[in-house]
Amino acid sequence: MVERVAVTPAAAELLRSLRAQHGELMFHQSGGCCDGSSPMCYPAGEFLTGDVDVHLGDLDLGDGGLVPVWMTRAQYEYWKHTHLTIDVVAGRGAGFSLEAPEGVRFLIRSRVLSDDEYA
């Protein structure tokens, strides 16, 4: 099975710090509106997922910690041909993601899956 999500070293470092402050974490890829299609980081279980969501995979933080990444099934239909990498950049984003007070924001870098990966 092809991996659909990854994390940059800088984002993994921030996630380890956020996990130390807030406990286990999760991501839900926002579908737009106020969040502008941003990956939103929450304490695990604080954003309820269900049958309308797809578990894309888990981010490996390099210390044994894993952070699950979710997206709505409807949005997944548009993004199913892509690999997503969660990165972090300077500047505040809109929304309720845990990194906002740190003066940084998570963002998605994507690439199209190769034919072999998609098959």
N, CA, C and O atoms as a GROMACS GRO file, in nm:
protein
  476
    1MET      N    1   0.084  -0.119   0.000
    1MET     CA    2   0.000   0.000   0.000
    1MET      C    3   0.088   0.125   0.000
    1MET      O    4   0.185   0.133   0.076
    2VAL      N    5   0.055   0.219  -0.084
    2VAL     CA    6   0.135   0.340  -0.098
    2VAL      C    7   0.109   0.435   0.020
    2VAL      O    8  -0.004   0.447   0.068
    3GLU      N    9   0.215   0.500   0.066
    3GLU     CA   10   0.199   0.602   0.170
    3GLU      C   11   0.146   0.728   0.105
    3GLU      O   12   0.195   0.772   0.001
    4ARG      N   13   0.046   0.786   0.166
    4ARG     CA   14  -0.018   0.907   0.112
    4ARG      C   15   0.019   1.033   0.187
    4ARG      O   16  -0.008   1.144   0.140
    5VAL      N   17   0.082   1.019   0.305
    5VAL     CA   18   0.117   1.136   0.385
    5VAL      C   19   0.260   1.124   0.438
    5VAL      O   20   0.311   1.014   0.462
    6ALA      N   21   0.322   1.240   0.455
    6ALA     CA   22   0.456   1.248   0.512
    6ALA      C   23   0.467   1.380   0.587
    6ALA      O   24   0.377   1.464   0.581
    7VAL      N   25   0.577   1.396   0.659
    7VAL     CA   26   0.599   1.516   0.738
    7VAL      C   27   0.744   1.559   0.719
    7VAL      O   28   0.834   1.475   0.714
    8THR      N   29   0.767   1.690   0.709
    8THR     CA   30   0.904   1.740   0.699
    8THR      C   31   0.969   1.735   0.836
    8THR      O   32   0.899   1.730   0.938
    9PRO      N   33   1.102   1.736   0.842
    9PRO     CA   34   1.170   1.738   0.972
    9PRO      C   35   1.129   1.856   1.060
    9PRO      O   36   1.111   1.840   1.181
   10ALA      N   37   1.113   1.974   1.000
   10ALA     CA   38   1.073   2.092   1.079
   10ALA      C   39   0.933   2.074   1.137
   10ALA      O   40   0.910   2.110   1.252
   11ALA      N   41   0.840   2.022   1.059
   11ALA     CA   42   0.704   2.000   1.108
   11ALA      C   43   0.703   1.890   1.214
   11ALA      O   44   0.629   1.900   1.312
   12ALA      N   45   0.784   1.786   1.197
   12ALA     CA   46   0.791   1.679   1.297
   12ALA      C   47   0.843   1.735   1.430
   12ALA      O   48   0.794   1.698   1.537
   13GLU      N   49   0.942   1.823   1.424
   13GLU     CA   50   0.996   1.883   1.546
   13GLU      C   51   0.888   1.964   1.618
   13GLU      O   52   0.874   1.953   1.740
   14LEU      N   53   0.813   2.045   1.543
   14LEU     CA   54   0.705   2.122   1.603
   14LEU      C   55   0.598   2.030   1.661
   14LEU      O   56   0.546   2.056   1.770
   15LEU      N   57   0.566   1.923   1.591
   15LEU     CA   58   0.465   1.830   1.641
   15LEU      C   59   0.509   1.762   1.770
   15LEU      O   60   0.428   1.740   1.860
   16ARG      N   61   0.637   1.730   1.782
   16ARG     CA   62   0.686   1.672   1.907
   16ARG      C   63   0.669   1.772   2.023
   16ARG      O   64   0.631   1.734   2.134
   17SER      N   65   0.696   1.899   1.995
   17SER     CA   66   0.679   2.003   2.096
   17SER      C   67   0.531   2.020   2.132
   17SER      O   68   0.497   2.030   2.250
   18LEU      N   69   0.445   2.023   2.033
   18LEU     CA   70   0.301   2.037   2.058
   18LEU      C   71   0.247   1.916   2.135
   18LEU      O   72   0.161   1.930   2.222
   19ARG      N   73   0.298   1.797   2.103
   19ARG     CA   74   0.254   1.676   2.173
   19ARG      C   75   0.295   1.683   2.320
   19ARG      O   76   0.219   1.639   2.407
   20ALA      N   77   0.413   1.738   2.349
   20ALA     CA   78   0.457   1.752   2.488
   20ALA      C   79   0.364   1.846   2.566
   20ALA      O   80   0.345   1.830   2.686
   21GLN      N   81   0.308   1.944   2.496
   21GLN     CA   82   0.218   2.041   2.560
   21GLN      C   83   0.073   1.992   2.570
   21GLN      O   84   0.005   2.018   2.669
   22HIS      N   85   0.027   1.921   2.466
   22HIS     CA   86  -0.116   1.891   2.453
   22HIS      C   87  -0.151   1.743   2.455
   22HIS      O   88  -0.269   1.709   2.452
   23GLY      N   89  -0.053   1.655   2.459
   23GLY     CA   90  -0.080   1.512   2.450
   23GLY      C   91  -0.085   1.466   2.304
   23GLY      O   92  -0.041   1.538   2.214
   24GLU      N   93  -0.139   1.346   2.283
   24GLU     CA   94  -0.144   1.290   2.147
   24GLU      C   95  -0.221   1.383   2.054
   24GLU      O   96  -0.312   1.454   2.096
   25LEU      N   97  -0.182   1.381   1.927
   25LEU     CA   98  -0.234   1.476   1.828
   25LEU      C   99  -0.301   1.404   1.710
   25LEU      O  100  -0.290   1.283   1.694
   26MET      N  101  -0.371   1.484   1.631
   26MET     CA  102  -0.429   1.436   1.505
   26MET      C  103  -0.436   1.554   1.408
   26MET      O  104  -0.435   1.670   1.451
   27PHE      N  105  -0.444   1.524   1.278
   27PHE     CA  106  -0.468   1.626   1.177
   27PHE      C  107  -0.598   1.595   1.105
   27PHE      O  108  -0.633   1.479   1.085
   28HIS      N  109  -0.668   1.701   1.068
   28HIS     CA  110  -0.779   1.689   0.974
   28HIS      C  111  -0.755   1.794   0.867
   28HIS      O  112  -0.742   1.913   0.897
   29GLN      N  113  -0.750   1.750   0.743
   29GLN     CA  114  -0.726   1.842   0.631
   29GLN      C  115  -0.854   1.920   0.606
   29GLN      O  116  -0.956   1.864   0.567
   30SER      N  117  -0.847   2.051   0.630
   30SER     CA  118  -0.964   2.136   0.613
   30SER      C  119  -1.008   2.140   0.468
   30SER      O  120  -0.927   2.133   0.376
   31GLY      N  121  -1.137   2.151   0.450
   31GLY     CA  122  -1.193   2.156   0.315
   31GLY      C  123  -1.211   2.297   0.263
   31GLY      O  124  -1.270   2.315   0.156
   32GLY      N  125  -1.162   2.396   0.333
   32GLY     CA  126  -1.174   2.533   0.282
   32GLY      C  127  -1.247   2.621   0.381
   32GLY      O  128  -1.233   2.605   0.502
   33CYS      N  129  -1.324   2.713   0.329
   33CYS     CA  130  -1.397   2.812   0.409
   33CYS      C  131  -1.295   2.895   0.487
   33CYS      O  132  -1.200   2.947   0.428
   34CYS      N  133  -1.314   2.909   0.615
   34CYS     CA  134  -1.229   2.996   0.697
   34CYS      C  135  -1.084   2.948   0.705
   34CYS      O  136  -0.993   3.029   0.721
   35ASP      N  137  -1.064   2.819   0.695
   35ASP     CA  138  -0.931   2.763   0.713
   35ASP      C  139  -0.849   2.760   0.584
   35ASP      O  140  -0.729   2.733   0.588
   36GLY      N  141  -0.911   2.787   0.470
   36GLY     CA  142  -0.838   2.792   0.345
   36GLY      C  143  -0.768   2.663   0.307
   36GLY      O  144  -0.657   2.666   0.256
   37SER      N  145  -0.831   2.550   0.331
   37SER     CA  146  -0.774   2.419   0.298
   37SER      C  147  -0.642   2.392   0.370
   37SER      O  148  -0.549   2.338   0.311
   38SER      N  149  -0.634   2.430   0.494
   38SER     CA  150  -0.514   2.409   0.575
   38SER      C  151  -0.523   2.278   0.651
   38SER      O  152  -0.633   2.234   0.686
   39PRO      N  153  -0.408   2.215   0.678
   39PRO     CA  154  -0.409   2.100   0.767
   39PRO      C  155  -0.424   2.151   0.910
   39PRO      O  156  -0.344   2.232   0.957
   40MET      N  157  -0.526   2.104   0.979
   40MET     CA  158  -0.556   2.152   1.113
   40MET      C  159  -0.513   2.047   1.215
   40MET      O  160  -0.552   1.931   1.207
   41CYS      N  161  -0.432   2.090   1.312
   41CYS     CA  162  -0.379   2.001   1.415
   41CYS      C  163  -0.460   2.020   1.544
   41CYS      O  164  -0.478   2.132   1.592
   42TYR      N  165  -0.507   1.908   1.598
   42TYR     CA  166  -0.589   1.909   1.719
   42TYR      C  167  -0.536   1.806   1.818
   42TYR      O  168  -0.465   1.713   1.779
   43PRO      N  169  -0.570   1.821   1.946
   43PRO     CA  170  -0.546   1.710   2.038
   43PRO      C  171  -0.626   1.589   1.987
   43PRO      O  172  -0.738   1.605   1.939
   44ALA      N  173  -0.570   1.471   1.998
   44ALA     CA  174  -0.635   1.350   1.948
   44ALA      C  175  -0.776   1.339   2.005
   44ALA      O  176  -0.796   1.353   2.126
   45GLY      N  177  -0.871   1.314   1.916
   45GLY     CA  178  -1.009   1.297   1.957
   45GLY      C  179  -1.090   1.424   1.971
   45GLY      O  180  -1.211   1.418   1.989
   46GLU      N  181  -1.025   1.541   1.963
   46GLU     CA  182  -1.100   1.665   1.977
   46GLU      C  183  -1.177   1.701   1.852
   46GLU      O  184  -1.277   1.772   1.861
   47PHE      N  185  -1.134   1.655   1.738
   47PHE     CA  186  -1.210   1.669   1.614
   47PHE      C  187  -1.268   1.530   1.587
   47PHE      O  188  -1.194   1.435   1.564
   48LEU      N  189  -1.399   1.521   1.589
   48LEU     CA  190  -1.463   1.390   1.572
   48LEU      C  191  -1.464   1.349   1.426
   48LEU      O  192  -1.509   1.424   1.339
   49THR      N  193  -1.414   1.230   1.400
   49THR     CA  194  -1.418   1.173   1.265
   49THR      C  195  -1.523   1.064   1.262
   49THR      O  196  -1.563   1.010   1.365
   50GLY      N  197  -1.567   1.032   1.140
   50GLY     CA  198  -1.669   0.929   1.125
   50GLY      C  199  -1.668   0.870   0.986
   50GLY      O  200  -1.566   0.871   0.918
   51ASP      N  201  -1.782   0.818   0.946
   51ASP     CA  202  -1.794   0.751   0.816
   51ASP      C  203  -1.770   0.845   0.698
   51ASP      O  204  -1.742   0.799   0.588
   52VAL      N  205  -1.780   0.975   0.720
   52VAL     CA  206  -1.759   1.071   0.611
   52VAL      C  207  -1.612   1.107   0.594
   52VAL      O  208  -1.576   1.185   0.506
   53ASP      N  209  -1.524   1.048   0.679
   53ASP     CA  210  -1.382   1.081   0.675
   53ASP      C  211  -1.299   0.961   0.630
   53ASP      O  212  -1.337   0.846   0.650
   54VAL      N  213  -1.184   0.992   0.568
   54VAL     CA  214  -1.088   0.892   0.523
   54VAL      C  215  -0.960   0.910   0.603
   54VAL      O  216  -0.909   1.021   0.614
   55HIS      N  217  -0.908   0.801   0.659
   55HIS     CA  218  -0.779   0.804   0.728
   55HIS      C  219  -0.672   0.788   0.621
   55HIS      O  220  -0.658   0.681   0.562
   56LEU      N  221  -0.596   0.894   0.596
   56LEU     CA  222  -0.494   0.893   0.490
   56LEU      C  223  -0.368   0.820   0.531
   56LEU      O  224  -0.295   0.769   0.445
   57GLY      N  225  -0.341   0.814   0.659
   57GLY     CA  226  -0.219   0.752   0.709
   57GLY      C  227  -0.174   0.821   0.836
   57GLY      O  228  -0.245   0.905   0.890
   58ASP      N  229  -0.055   0.784   0.882
   58ASP     CA  230   0.000   0.839   1.005
   58ASP      C  231   0.136   0.902   0.978
   58ASP      O  232   0.218   0.847   0.904
   59LEU      N  233   0.158   1.018   1.037
   59LEU     CA  234   0.288   1.084   1.028
   59LEU      C  235   0.381   1.023   1.131
   59LEU      O  236   0.344   1.011   1.248
   60ASP      N  237   0.500   0.986   1.089
   60ASP     CA  238   0.602   0.930   1.179
   60ASP      C  239   0.688   1.045   1.230
   60ASP      O  240   0.757   1.111   1.152
   61LEU      N  241   0.684   1.068   1.361
   61LEU     CA  242   0.758   1.180   1.420
   61LEU      C  243   0.903   1.146   1.449
   61LEU      O  244   0.978   1.231   1.498
   62GLY      N  245   0.945   1.024   1.421
   62GLY     CA  246   1.084   0.987   1.438
   62GLY      C  247   1.122   0.947   1.579
   62GLY      O  248   1.238   0.914   1.604
   63ASP      N  249   1.028   0.950   1.671
   63ASP     CA  250   1.056   0.910   1.809
   63ASP      C  251   0.959   0.802   1.855
   63ASP      O  252   0.939   0.781   1.975
   64GLY      N  253   0.900   0.735   1.758
   64GLY     CA  254   0.800   0.633   1.790
   64GLY      C  255   0.658   0.687   1.790
   64GLY      O  256   0.562   0.611   1.795
   65GLY      N  257   0.645   0.819   1.786
   65GLY     CA  258   0.513   0.881   1.786
   65GLY      C  259   0.453   0.887   1.647
   65GLY      O  260   0.523   0.912   1.549
   66LEU      N  261   0.323   0.864   1.639
   66LEU     CA  262   0.250   0.871   1.513
   66LEU      C  263   0.134   0.969   1.528
   66LEU      O  264   0.071   0.976   1.633
   67VAL      N  265   0.108   1.044   1.422
   67VAL     CA  266  -0.002   1.139   1.422
   67VAL      C  267  -0.092   1.105   1.303
   67VAL      O  268  -0.049   1.118   1.188
   68PRO      N  269  -0.217   1.062   1.328
   68PRO     CA  270  -0.307   1.028   1.218
   68PRO      C  271  -0.352   1.153   1.141
   68PRO      O  272  -0.366   1.261   1.198
   69VAL      N  273  -0.373   1.133   1.010
   69VAL     CA  274  -0.417   1.240   0.922
   69VAL      C  275  -0.548   1.196   0.856
   69VAL      O  276  -0.557   1.087   0.800
   70TRP      N  277  -0.648   1.283   0.864
   70TRP     CA  278  -0.782   1.255   0.812
   70TRP      C  279  -0.824   1.361   0.712
   70TRP      O  280  -0.770   1.472   0.709
   71MET      N  281  -0.921   1.325   0.628
   71MET     CA  282  -0.979   1.415   0.530
   71MET      C  283  -1.122   1.366   0.502
   71MET      O  284  -1.149   1.246   0.511
   72THR      N  285  -1.212   1.458   0.468
   72THR     CA  286  -1.346   1.412   0.435
   72THR      C  287  -1.342   1.329   0.307
   72THR      O  288  -1.260   1.352   0.218
   73ARG      N  289  -1.432   1.234   0.300
   73ARG     CA  290  -1.440   1.145   0.182
   73ARG      C  291  -1.466   1.226   0.054
   73ARG      O  292  -1.409   1.196  -0.050
   74ALA      N  293  -1.551   1.326   0.063
   74ALA     CA  294  -1.581   1.409  -0.055
   74ALA      C  295  -1.456   1.481  -0.104
   74ALA      O  296  -1.431   1.486  -0.225
   75GLN      N  297  -1.378   1.537  -0.013
   75GLN     CA  298  -1.255   1.605  -0.052
   75GLN      C  299  -1.152   1.505  -0.104
   75GLN      O  300  -1.077   1.535  -0.197
   76TYR      N  301  -1.148   1.387  -0.044
   76TYR     CA  302  -1.055   1.283  -0.088
   76TYR      C  303  -1.076   1.248  -0.234
   76TYR      O  304  -0.980   1.217  -0.305
   77GLU      N  305  -1.199   1.252  -0.281
   77GLU     CA  306  -1.226   1.222  -0.422
   77GLU      C  307  -1.149   1.316  -0.515
   77GLU      O  308  -1.111   1.276  -0.625
   78TYR      N  309  -1.127   1.438  -0.472
   78TYR     CA  310  -1.049   1.534  -0.552
   78TYR      C  311  -0.899   1.515  -0.534
   78TYR      O  312  -0.822   1.544  -0.625
   79TRP      N  313  -0.857   1.466  -0.417
   79TRP     CA  314  -0.715   1.459  -0.382
   79TRP      C  315  -0.659   1.317  -0.386
   79TRP      O  316  -0.542   1.297  -0.352
   80LYS      N  317  -0.738   1.218  -0.425
   80LYS     CA  318  -0.694   1.078  -0.414
   80LYS      C  319  -0.573   1.045  -0.500
   80LYS      O  320  -0.509   0.941  -0.480
   81HIS      N  321  -0.540   1.128  -0.594
   81HIS     CA  322  -0.425   1.105  -0.681
   81HIS      C  323  -0.299   1.177  -0.631
   81HIS      O  324  -0.200   1.186  -0.704
   82THR      N  325  -0.302   1.228  -0.507
   82THR     CA  326  -0.188   1.305  -0.457
   82THR      C  327  -0.127   1.247  -0.331
   82THR      O  328  -0.192   1.179  -0.252
   83HIS      N  329   0.002   1.276  -0.315
   83HIS     CA  330   0.074   1.249  -0.191
   83HIS      C  331   0.087   1.383  -0.120
   83HIS      O  332   0.122   1.484  -0.182
   84LEU      N  333   0.058   1.386   0.010
   84LEU     CA  334   0.059   1.509   0.087
   84LEU      C  335   0.172   1.509   0.189
   84LEU      O  336   0.191   1.411   0.261
   85THR      N  337   0.247   1.617   0.194
   85THR     CA  338   0.352   1.635   0.294
   85THR      C  339   0.315   1.754   0.379
   85THR      O  340   0.292   1.864   0.328
   86ILE      N  341   0.309   1.734   0.510
   86ILE     CA  342   0.280   1.843   0.602
   86ILE      C  343   0.411   1.911   0.637
   86ILE      O  344   0.507   1.848   0.682
   87ASP      N  345   0.413   2.043   0.617
   87ASP     CA  346   0.530   2.126   0.643
   87ASP      C  347   0.486   2.239   0.736
   87ASP      O  348   0.368   2.252   0.768
   88VAL      N  349   0.581   2.321   0.779
   88VAL     CA  350   0.552   2.435   0.865
   88VAL      C  351   0.628   2.556   0.811
   88VAL      O  352   0.742   2.544   0.767
   89VAL      N  353   0.562   2.673   0.815
   89VAL     CA  354   0.623   2.797   0.769
   89VAL      C  355   0.592   2.907   0.870
   89VAL      O  356   0.498   2.896   0.949
   90ALA      N  357   0.670   3.013   0.866
   90ALA     CA  358   0.646   3.128   0.955
   90ALA      C  359   0.517   3.198   0.915
   90ALA      O  360   0.479   3.201   0.798
   91GLY      N  361   0.451   3.256   1.015
   91GLY     CA  362   0.328   3.331   0.990
   91GLY      C  363   0.207   3.259   1.045
   91GLY      O  364   0.201   3.136   1.046
   92ARG      N  365   0.113   3.335   1.090
   92ARG     CA  366  -0.009   3.277   1.148
   92ARG      C  367  -0.110   3.246   1.040
   92ARG      O  368  -0.129   3.323   0.946
   93GLY      N  369  -0.174   3.131   1.054
   93GLY     CA  370  -0.285   3.095   0.967
   93GLY      C  371  -0.416   3.127   1.037
   93GLY      O  372  -0.418   3.163   1.154
   94ALA      N  373  -0.524   3.112   0.964
   94ALA     CA  374  -0.657   3.130   1.023
   94ALA      C  375  -0.704   2.995   1.075
   94ALA      O  376  -0.671   2.891   1.017
   95GLY      N  377  -0.778   2.996   1.182
   95GLY     CA  378  -0.835   2.871   1.230
   95GLY      C  379  -0.796   2.839   1.371
   95GLY      O  380  -0.746   2.924   1.444
   96PHE      N  381  -0.820   2.714   1.409
   96PHE     CA  382  -0.807   2.671   1.548
   96PHE      C  383  -0.695   2.569   1.566
   96PHE      O  384  -0.692   2.499   1.667
   97SER      N  385  -0.604   2.560   1.471
   97SER     CA  386  -0.496   2.463   1.477
   97SER      C  387  -0.401   2.497   1.592
   97SER      O  388  -0.377   2.614   1.622
   98LEU      N  389  -0.347   2.393   1.657
   98LEU     CA  390  -0.266   2.411   1.778
   98LEU      C  391  -0.139   2.494   1.760
   98LEU      O  392  -0.089   2.551   1.857
   99GLU      N  393  -0.087   2.504   1.639
   99GLU     CA  394   0.039   2.576   1.620
   99GLU      C  395   0.021   2.728   1.615
   99GLU      O  396   0.120   2.801   1.621
  100ALA      N  397  -0.102   2.777   1.604
  100ALA     CA  398  -0.127   2.920   1.586
  100ALA      C  399  -0.055   3.009   1.688
  100ALA      O  400   0.003   3.110   1.648
  101PRO      N  401  -0.055   2.977   1.818
  101PRO     CA  402   0.015   3.065   1.914
  101PRO      C  403   0.167   3.066   1.897
  101PRO      O  404   0.235   3.153   1.954
  102GLU      N  405   0.221   2.973   1.821
  102GLU     CA  406   0.366   2.964   1.802
  102GLU      C  407   0.417   3.059   1.693
  102GLU      O  408   0.538   3.070   1.672
  103GLY      N  409   0.325   3.129   1.624
  103GLY     CA  410   0.366   3.221   1.517
  103GLY      C  411   0.402   3.151   1.387
  103GLY      O  412   0.470   3.209   1.301
  104VAL      N  413   0.359   3.027   1.372
  104VAL     CA  414   0.384   2.949   1.251
  104VAL      C  415   0.252   2.885   1.209
  104VAL      O  416   0.153   2.889   1.281
  105ARG      N  417   0.253   2.824   1.090
  105ARG     CA  418   0.134   2.753   1.045
  105ARG      C  419   0.175   2.631   0.965
  105ARG      O  420   0.275   2.631   0.894
  106PHE      N  421   0.095   2.526   0.978
  106PHE     CA  422   0.115   2.407   0.897
  106PHE      C  423   0.058   2.433   0.758
  106PHE      O  424  -0.039   2.506   0.743
  107LEU      N  425   0.120   2.372   0.660
  107LEU     CA  426   0.066   2.377   0.524
  107LEU      C  427   0.092   2.244   0.456
  107LEU      O  428   0.175   2.164   0.500
  108ILE      N  429   0.020   2.222   0.347
  108ILE     CA  430   0.033   2.099   0.268
  108ILE      C  431   0.116   2.126   0.144
  108ILE      O  432   0.092   2.223   0.072
  109ARG      N  433   0.212   2.040   0.121
  109ARG     CA  434   0.284   2.037  -0.007
  109ARG      C  435   0.240   1.907  -0.072
  109ARG      O  436   0.244   1.801  -0.009
  110SER      N  437   0.200   1.914  -0.197
  110SER     CA  438   0.147   1.794  -0.261
  110SER      C  439   0.218   1.765  -0.391
  110SER      O  440   0.277   1.854  -0.454
  111ARG      N  441   0.212   1.639  -0.430
  111ARG     CA  442   0.261   1.598  -0.559
  111ARG      C  443   0.166   1.489  -0.610
  111ARG      O  444   0.102   1.419  -0.532
  112VAL      N  445   0.160   1.478  -0.739
  112VAL     CA  446   0.075   1.374  -0.800
  112VAL      C  447   0.144   1.240  -0.783
  112VAL      O  448   0.264   1.228  -0.804
  113LEU      N  449   0.066   1.140  -0.745
  113LEU     CA  450   0.120   1.004  -0.734
  113LEU      C  451   0.165   0.954  -0.871
  113LEU      O  452   0.103   0.987  -0.973
  114SER      N  453   0.269   0.876  -0.874
  114SER     CA  454   0.312   0.814  -1.000
  114SER      C  455   0.208   0.710  -1.042
  114SER      O  456   0.124   0.670  -0.962
  115ASP      N  457   0.213   0.666  -1.166
  115ASP     CA  458   0.119   0.565  -1.213
  115ASP      C  459   0.130   0.439  -1.128
  115ASP      O  460   0.028   0.378  -1.094
  116ASP      N  461   0.254   0.397  -1.093
  116ASP     CA  462   0.273   0.278  -1.012
  116ASP      C  463   0.213   0.297  -0.872
  116ASP      O  464   0.149   0.206  -0.819
  117GLU      N  465   0.234   0.415  -0.811
  117GLU     CA  466   0.179   0.441  -0.678
  117GLU      C  467   0.026   0.439  -0.682
  117GLU      O  468  -0.038   0.384  -0.593
  118TYR      N  469  -0.031   0.500  -0.784
  118TYR     CA  470  -0.176   0.512  -0.791
  118TYR      C  471  -0.242   0.377  -0.816
  118TYR      O  472  -0.353   0.351  -0.769
  119ALA      N  473  -0.173   0.290  -0.893
  119ALA     CA  474  -0.227   0.157  -0.921
  119ALA      C  475  -0.233   0.077  -0.794
  119ALA      O  476  -0.276  -0.038  -0.795
   0.00000   0.00000   0.00000
